[in-house]
Amino acid sequence: MEFIIRSKALYSTWIYYKPDRLLFDVGEGISAALGNKIYSIEKIFLSHSHVDHIAGLWGFINTRNNAMGSREKDLEIYYPKNSKNITEYLNFIKSMNRHLRFNLSINEIEHNDIVELKNNRYLKVFKTRHTPGEKSLGFQIIEKRKKLKKEFSNLSGDEIKKLVQEYGKDYIVEDYTKKIITISGDSLPISPDIIEDSDILLHECTFIKESDRKLRNHTSLDEIKELLNQISPKKVILYHVSSRYNRLINKVLKDLTNEFENIEFHIVHPEEISII
């Protein structure tokens, strides 16, 4: 298991990424759904200020402060810089929880900011397009890796071992980065340049039918397909689907799998918690 996700457009969205103990958005009902798992979360990233993405934060902090769990673990919250609504909401939450048993760090972030994670990973922030005047962000988890330098790629194992013994391991390897995960938040389609080379893509897909979209502030299935004709992640998770499409989920999943045979697809059902 890597993700636990609840996402029903307009009602509640949150994404828990277990390996790095990260939570993306905090829709209502999250504390009841995750139970004591909320104590393992170290960092929360808010994509934007809409209620269905932040309403669960008050309950999350209150539950973590009072339920029977490890209350001493620090918690960091990151949100779009100069988002007035989130700032006011966080100030309210702090005023209602004046005696926290854990250290709460609140940080503003913006496009191109970097947040260091564990295990040679970091999170990079990128701006997205959602509703006019609304600051919204997407997120990428990137891993720092090492690989054999090209000039040594044809050497035998014994030859490489000899070089390491003589000059050290750093002599034969070079640093590079790998995009592990890209998360769209609520947005129009993300640029292929941002997603390129990402192993896993979590992208909102509010509208299965293009004709149902009245305003251009979310992504449709047709736009997802257009995007996947330009990039090829190993795994795609579609979320934030409108509940009007509940009966179409299985068919859409089957059609996508047939059309893009090299991609593993998952669709977060609006009425269910998905473990992926």
Residue pairs with C-beta under 8 A, 6 or more apart in sequence:
1 18
1 275
1 276
2 17
2 18
2 19
2 200
2 276
3 15
3 16
3 17
3 18
3 202
3 237
3 274
3 275
3 276
4 15
4 16
4 18
4 33
4 34
4 37
4 273
4 274
4 275
5 14
5 15
5 16
5 237
5 239
5 268
5 273
5 274
5 276
6 12
6 13
6 14
6 27
6 29
6 30
6 33
6 268
6 273
6 274
7 13
7 14
7 15
7 27
7 239
7 240
7 241
7 268
7 270
8 52
8 240
8 241
8 243
8 270
8 271
9 52
9 206
9 218
9 240
9 241
9 242
9 243
9 270
10 52
10 242
11 27
11 28
11 52
11 243
11 270
12 27
12 28
12 29
12 30
12 52
12 55
12 56
13 25
13 27
13 52
13 53
13 186
13 239
13 240
14 23
14 24
14 25
14 26
14 27
14 30
14 53
14 56
15 23
15 24
15 25
15 183
15 202
15 239
16 22
16 23
16 24
16 34
16 37
16 41
17 23
17 24
17 141
17 181
18 40
20 43
20 117
20 118
20 119
20 121
20 141
21 40
21 41
21 42
21 43
22 41
22 42
22 43
22 44
22 45
22 117
22 123
22 141
23 30
23 41
23 43
23 44
23 45
24 44
24 45
24 47
24 139
24 183
24 185
25 45
25 46
25 47
25 53
25 54
25 185
26 44
26 46
26 53
26 54
26 55
26 56
26 57
26 60
27 52
27 53
27 54
27 55
27 56
28 52
28 55
28 56
28 59
29 56
30 38
30 56
30 59
30 60
31 38
31 56
31 59
31 60
31 63
31 64
33 273
36 67
36 68
36 69
38 60
38 63
38 64
38 69
39 64
39 69
39 70
39 71
39 73
41 75
42 73
42 74
42 75
42 76
43 75
43 76
43 77
43 78
43 115
43 117
43 123
44 57
44 60
44 75
44 76
44 77
44 78
45 78
45 79
45 109
45 123
45 137
45 139
46 53
46 54
46 57
46 77
46 78
46 79
46 80
46 86
47 53
47 80
47 128
47 136
47 137
47 138
47 139
47 183
47 185
47 186
48 80
48 83
48 130
48 134
48 135
48 136
48 137
48 185
48 186
49 79
49 80
49 83
49 85
49 86
49 89
49 134
49 135
50 134
50 186
53 185
53 186
54 86
54 89
57 77
57 89
57 90
57 93
58 89
58 92
58 93
58 96
61 75
61 93
61 97
61 100
61 104
62 96
62 97
64 71
64 75
64 102
65 71
65 97
65 100
65 101
65 102
71 101
71 102
72 101
72 102
73 102
74 102
74 103
74 104
74 105
75 102
75 103
75 104
75 105
76 105
76 106
76 107
77 90
77 104
77 105
77 106
77 107
78 107
78 108
78 109
78 115
79 86
79 87
79 90
79 106
79 107
79 108
79 109
80 86
80 108
80 109
80 110
80 135
80 136
80 137
81 108
81 109
81 110
81 135
82 108
82 135
83 108
83 135
90 106
94 104
109 115
109 125
109 137
110 125
110 127
110 137
111 125
111 126
111 127
111 137
112 124
112 125
112 126
113 124
113 125
114 122
114 123
114 124
114 125
115 122
115 123
115 125
116 122
116 123
117 123
117 141
119 143
120 143
120 144
120 145
121 141
121 142
121 143
121 144
121 180
122 141
122 142
122 144
123 139
123 140
123 141
123 142
124 139
124 140
124 142
125 137
125 138
125 139
126 137
126 138
126 139
126 140
126 190
126 194
127 135
127 136
127 137
127 138
128 136
128 137
128 138
128 184
128 185
128 186
128 187
128 188
128 190
129 136
129 187
129 188
129 217
130 136
130 185
130 186
130 187
130 188
130 217
130 218
131 217
136 185
136 186
136 187
137 185
138 182
138 183
138 184
138 185
138 187
138 190
138 194
139 182
139 183
139 185
140 179
140 180
140 181
140 182
140 183
140 194
140 198
141 179
141 180
141 181
142 177
142 178
142 179
142 180
143 177
143 178
143 180
144 175
144 177
145 175
145 176
145 177
145 178
146 173
146 174
146 175
146 176
147 173
147 174
147 176
148 160
148 172
148 173
149 172
149 173
149 174
152 160
152 163
152 172
155 163
160 172
163 171
163 172
164 171
164 172
178 197
178 199
179 195
179 196
179 197
179 198
179 199
180 198
180 199
180 200
181 198
181 199
181 200
181 201
181 202
182 190
182 194
182 195
182 198
182 200
182 201
182 202
182 203
182 233
183 202
184 190
184 201
184 202
184 203
184 204
184 219
185 204
186 204
186 206
186 217
186 218
186 240
187 204
187 218
187 219
188 216
188 217
188 218
188 219
188 223
189 203
189 219
189 223
189 224
189 226
189 227
190 203
190 227
192 227
192 230
192 231
195 201
195 227
195 231
195 233
196 231
198 231
198 233
199 233
199 234
199 235
200 233
200 234
200 235
200 236
200 237
201 231
201 233
201 235
201 236
201 237
202 236
202 237
202 239
203 219
203 224
203 227
203 236
203 237
203 238
203 239
204 218
204 219
204 238
204 239
204 240
205 219
205 220
205 221
205 224
205 238
205 239
205 240
205 241
205 267
206 213
206 218
206 219
206 220
206 240
206 241
206 242
207 213
207 218
207 219
207 220
207 221
207 242
208 220
208 221
208 241
208 242
208 245
208 248
208 252
209 220
209 221
209 245
210 220
210 221
210 222
212 242
212 244
213 220
218 240
221 252
224 236
224 238
225 256
225 259
228 236
228 260
228 263
232 260
232 262
232 263
233 263
234 263
234 264
235 263
235 264
235 265
235 266
236 256
236 260
236 263
236 264
236 265
236 266
237 265
237 266
237 267
237 268
237 276
238 265
238 266
238 267
238 268
239 267
239 268
240 268
241 249
241 267
241 268
241 269
241 270
242 270
243 270
243 271
245 252
245 270
246 269
246 270
246 271
249 267
249 269
252 267
253 265
253 266
253 267
256 263
256 265
257 263
257 265
266 274
266 276
268 274
